[in-house]
Amino acid sequence: MARNDYLDVYAENYTCIHDYIRRCVRDEATAEDMTQEVFLLVYRKWDELADHPNIVGYMMNAAKFNICKWYARQRRVMPEDGETLEIVSRDSLKGNDSDVFRMSEFYSDAESVLRKEDLSILKYYYVYGYTSAEMAQRLGISVSCFKARVARMKKELIAALRSVVLFVLAFRR
């Protein structure tokens, strides 16, 4: 293959590589950066890869490697459980005191509805960004079982929140 065939490889495979990374990291900017890293690697090694029998497989492996590195970096800076509420309140709610109070109140209510283990699972999944596959592996269950478990926990929380809202609305009258 000649060097200008790189552009064909790029055009034919960019969407596939990008979509795969995007599904794994669930962040568009990060997915774009990682996709560019994969194609930059291929460009730099083009002399070696021009005749590669499975260049798409090579790029997918490079993407998986970048995703694993990214998740490893995310976990290194993962807060301790005690710091989670403060970080979520400060970052997600922009430090508004009433929002921090509401978040604390919600967290307290969630603790009364869910078992501590289930609350921890939700934190790892939603706050720390673990994938369904990673959580399933951590728990020693299948991905479909994990997703069903999360759906059940969400239903429990929603039901509890509805009863609180109905109580508050009835109390106001």
Disulfide bonds with the S-S distance in Angstrom:
none
